[in-house]
Amino acid sequence: MALKTSAATLVANARARIKEVDTSDAIAMVDDPDVIIVDIRDVRERQRSGYIPGSVHAPRGMIEFWVDPDSPYFKEVFGQSDKSYLFHCASGWRSALTVATLQDMGFDAAHLREGFSTWEKQGGPVSHDTKNEGAK
């Protein structure tokens, strides 16, 4: 079955209209109290490969509901208008689609272009403990 639009095209279209942050620049943001890093990977990915210390875990399937103040699933961490949000997944595909969707909703965010895949290789801090909390 031929699709009308491929996943690769969706990601390319998203990337063309959102803010992308390189890994080296994102590493410099880790200790910035005005930046909230949001990990949208599955909890098993976080457990297997670790996660960025201080990042908020927000599973991809719930993010639109967690950022919407009118949703019964809204999470306060996403209601901070004085913060910048940087979303990431493993390779940058899911986070590109996520940020494009959030932008359509009126939620300002950026995404980590290469995803978590290059984070540790470029010297980014990684936590490997078993604490995996979702957004509060």
C-alpha positions in Angstrom: 0.0 0.0 0.0 1.4 3.4 -1.0 1.1 6.2 1.5 0.1 9.7 0.6 2.9 11.0 2.7 5.9 9.1 4.1 7.2 9.3 7.6 10.4 10.7 6.2 8.5 13.5 4.5 6.6 14.3 7.6 9.9 14.6 9.6 11.5 16.7 6.8 8.5 19.1 6.7 8.5 19.4 10.5 12.2 20.2 10.6 11.8 22.9 7.9 9.6 24.9 10.2 10.8 24.3 13.8 13.8 25.4 15.8 16.5 22.7 15.9 19.3 22.7 18.5 22.7 21.0 17.9 23.9 18.6 20.6 26.9 20.8 21.6 24.5 23.8 22.1 22.1 21.6 24.1 24.9 20.3 26.4 25.5 24.0 27.3 21.9 24.3 28.3 21.8 21.4 30.8 22.5 23.6 33.9 20.4 26.6 32.6 17.5 27.0 35.1 15.4 28.6 32.3 15.5 25.6 30.1 13.4 22.5 30.6 14.7 19.5 28.7 11.9 17.1 27.8 12.6 13.4 27.0 9.8 11.9 24.9 11.3 8.4 24.6 9.7 5.3 25.9 10.5 4.6 29.6 12.4 1.4 28.4 14.7 3.5 26.2 15.5 5.7 29.2 16.2 2.7 31.4 18.4 1.1 28.7 20.5 4.0 27.6 20.2 6.5 30.4 18.8 10.0 30.3 19.8 13.6 30.6 20.0 14.6 34.3 17.2 16.9 35.3 15.2 16.1 32.2 11.4 15.7 32.4 10.0 12.4 31.0 6.9 13.0 29.0 5.9 10.0 26.9 5.2 10.9 23.2 1.7 9.6 23.3 0.6 12.0 26.0 2.5 15.2 25.2 -0.3 17.2 23.5 -2.6 16.5 26.5 0.1 17.3 29.1 0.9 20.8 27.6 -2.8 21.8 27.2 -4.0 23.7 30.2 -7.6 22.8 29.3 -6.9 19.1 29.3 -7.6 17.0 32.4 -4.1 15.6 31.9 -2.3 19.0 32.0 1.1 19.0 33.8 2.2 22.1 35.6 5.8 21.8 34.3 4.5 22.8 30.9 2.7 25.9 32.2 5.8 27.9 32.9 5.8 30.8 30.3 9.2 32.0 31.6 10.9 28.8 30.6 12.3 27.5 27.2 11.5 23.9 26.3 13.9 21.6 24.4 12.4 18.2 23.4 14.3 15.1 22.4 13.9 11.5 21.5 16.6 9.0 20.3 17.3 10.3 16.8 15.4 13.5 16.4 12.5 12.2 14.3 9.8 11.9 17.0 10.9 15.1 18.7 10.7 17.0 15.3 7.1 15.8 14.8 6.3 16.6 18.4 7.6 20.1 18.3 5.8 20.8 15.0 2.6 19.6 16.5 3.1 21.7 19.7 3.9 24.7 17.6 0.6 24.2 15.8 -1.0 24.3 19.2 0.7 27.5 20.1 3.3 26.0 22.4 6.8 27.3 21.8 9.6 24.7 21.9 12.7 23.5 20.1 14.1 20.0 19.6 17.5 18.3 19.8 18.4 17.8 16.1 20.4 14.6 16.5 18.4 13.3 19.5 20.0 11.4 22.4 22.0 9.3 20.0 25.0 11.7 19.9 24.5 13.1 23.4 27.0 10.9 25.4 29.5 10.7 22.5 29.8 14.5 22.6 30.3 14.7 26.3 26.8 15.3 27.5 26.0 14.1 31.1 23.9 10.9 31.4 22.2 9.5 34.4 21.8 5.7 34.6 20.0 5.4 37.9 16.6 3.8 38.1 14.6 6.9 38.9 12.3 7.5 36.0 9.6 10.1 36.9 7.1 11.5 34.5 6.2 15.2 34.4 4.8 16.6 37.6 
